[in-house]
Amino acid sequence: MATIRDVSKIAGVSVATVSRTISKPDKVSAKTRKIVEAAIIETDYKPDILARNFRTRKSSTIVVLVPDIANPFFSRVIRGIEQTAQGLGYAVLLGDTQGDRNREITYANMVKTSQADGIIQLDSHIPFENENGPYVPIVNICDCVRGTDIPTIEIDNALAAEKMTEYLISLGHKSIAIITGPVDATITQDRLRGYKKALKKAKIDFVPENISVGDYSLLSGTTSSHDLMQNTHPPSAIFCMNDEMAIGAITQLKKMGLRIPEDISVAGFDDISFAEYYDPPLTTVSQPAEEFGSKAMQTLYNIINKNDLIQKHTFLDFEIIIRKSTGPFKYET
């Protein structure tokens, strides 16, 4: 088997330069990198990854904590993480925590025992038993952890919810219900704040009865929408904090004999892949899921390698996507 010295000899560079080209290609000139890469191909050299990881005390693996791996939005985020991780020489271990705190701690402890180099967390809390323990490289996506300086990649959730609510108001809707996520999540609190702000700006009274707590699942969309329609004054529009709940809501409302959007409008959040193809196509807030993943992985890589961070809290753009699940409020005659 070829050794690193064989590569060094053919490339005409030092062993250190070959090692640097393999482990930190961005630290080597393009010309030198091409020469070394050609020598690696010629010799069919296979780097001893285990030995390199032992020397550097790095595993070249990161852990991604996902509260629900079946969620279509999270799958797009993971795709963005994977693509960038591969380009940076990292493997990705997915931890489907299913909202279980003990599962989170088990996966997170892999970093403390050097089985992984860092964590990307897709939930709004620190995944450690002792939050004041030793420093661990970690980045949050979509939902920030209040009271910490953990780097976060997200959109302005309050503003996005405010803009969607304003859009529904512009259609003439005044009784706008909202199906939230878990109440203790930062992302839920932010979106609820934006919803309330839009109502206040339009001088529309906030009605607590118009809030139903969901859990981002299809089932919670169906049950919440059913319950909302039992209100003393049923809403003319329902804003759901994710697309799955919105699709569940539309399904339930149709079963109740209501037409979408003629009788009631429904809007979602995320713009998952089949939102455009549902019947009717779903009005929603589009988030750049793949970019979330890519930015988070690049940020985590910089933390692991002690590179300077340009900014710790990154806001990406969102867009209100208008489709056929929302329409003008039909005044009773």
Helices and strands as residue ranges (DSSP letters): H 4-11, H 15-23, G 25-27, H 30-43, H 49-56, E 61-66, H 72-87, E 91-96, H 101-112, E 118-121, E 138-141, E 152-154, H 157-170, E 176-180, H 186-201, G 208-210, E 211-213, H 218-228, E 237-240, H 243-255, E 265-267, G 275-277, E 284-286, H 289-304, E 313-315, E 319-321
